Structures are given as structure tokens and as C-alpha cells.
Amino acid sequence: MDTNLTERLGDALYDALRQRRTLAPLSDTHELTVEDAYRISLRFLARRQQDGERVVGKKIGVTSQAVMDMLGVHQPDFGFLTDVMHYEDGATVSLRKAGLIQPRAEGEIAFMLKSDLKGPGVTRQDVMAATEWVAPCFEIVDSRIQDWKIKIEDTVADNASCGIFVVGRQHTDPRSLDLAAAAMQMTRNGQSAGSGLGSAVQGHPAEAVAWLANTLGAFGIPFKAGELILSGSLAPLVPAQAGDYFHMAIEGLGECSITFAD
């Protein structure tokens, strides 16, 4: 793809984020490869970094069958986390101030790395050895693409549809429990809003993290010690709106919560 077009599409996504508006699917008007979409996402990220945002980790999306079926996207995607996306556990988040347009909540397991990882060749065992702790996490995904009508190229270009995230306060050694068997329960306004096991994410959350390390390694992007890696949703995404209170608990890992305001 022409560099000027890559930059123009990345700028359009940046403007949509700042103006809280959506765009028609990029894949409807342009022939994009995943590699093109990744380069667009880097332009999108660069514009945010120019505003002072700092990369603090990476995220994997569309890792479970339930989410693939919901979105009609049938392979994982990937994006970057910045410090501005991070909110404290229990925070009340203004949709407007956070720049959220059409948010959905997903419960997942976050990995904090204590050593670098760079693909290719990263395994689940490598991920476990490189992880300092794991914690429950709400990722609030959001799309700058109208009505979530996305293909894999759209969501990759749009930073894997990332909005904001919240990480629970309890930090657990991942080697102390079976992450694949860890059960999550999520509620919205006190009512059940989803459940799932760690195995919903490519059989084991660390497998998803290894996939991302190898995928980004092909682009020359490493995982760095001190980065947070979000491993993907354990259950279908749940729409969020002002006034909603979400709570989740993952067996053996603790809990976290988030409230939304206008």
C-alpha cells in the first residue's frame, strides 16, 4: 500500500477517536492486507504518541470462538496499550472523557512480563517463565468502525478495537494455578453477564500470548519486561453504557470492577 494512503487512513482513525465518531469500514473502500492494516495501526499509534501517550503493553483480540462468532472475524488480532487507556480498578469512567463511542466489556487475564520475549519460536512455557504475575482484567473494546461492521483488516488497523482497560489489584504467580481451568464470572448491574474458562482462549491464555509474541516478532516488535499483555476475552463481549456497573471474578486470580458515566 502507498505510504501516503497508509498515513491518511491512520490519520482518519486518529481523528475519529478524538472526535468520537465512526468511519465506514476501511475494507469496503480499500483492498487491504493484514500487513497494510498493521502499518495503518502504527500510524494511528504514532499520532497518539505525538500527543504524549506511552506504550505500556500489547493486546490480543478475537481469541475465543464466542467472540469470533459474535464479530464474524475468524482469526486473532493485535494492538497496543498506552498509559492513557489504563484506569484503576473500581474506577468510574466517563464515556465522553475516555473517548468511547460504542464500547463493549470483556473479561480476560492480563500477564505482566518480567523478561523480554521476541518471536518467532516463543512457546507457552516461555511465556509462563517470562511472566511475573497474572491478574483479572476488564478490557473495554471500542470500534471506530461504524456499527462494528469489521473484518480482520478493519480491526487490526483500528488498534484491535481497543478502548481502555482495568487490571485487578490481586497479582498471582501464574505457576501457582491452572490458568486453563480458571473460571470467570462477570456481572452487569448485579445480573449475570457472562462466564468462561481460561481454556476459551486458544486452549490456554499463555498460548494466545505466545501467538502474539510470534506474530509481532515477524514485524520486529518484541515484548519487553514490564509490559502488560492482555490475552483475550473468556466470554462474549457485553455492550456498555452510562450507568452500568461491571464486576468480574476469576477463580484463583481475584476480581475487578468498572463503572461508566456520561
Protein Blocks (a to p, Z undefined) as FASTA:
>chain_A
ZZklmmmmmmmmmmmmmnopadddfklmpccdfklmmmmmmmmmmmmmmnopacfbdcde
hkbfklmmmnopabdcdddddfklpccehiacdfklnopabdcdddddddddfbdcddeh
iafklmmmmpmbdcddddddddfbehhiacfklmmmnooopabdcddfbdcdfklpcfkl
pccdddeehiacbdcdfklngoiaklmmmmmmmmmmmnopacdehiacdebjfbdcdddd
ehiacddddehiapcdddddZZ
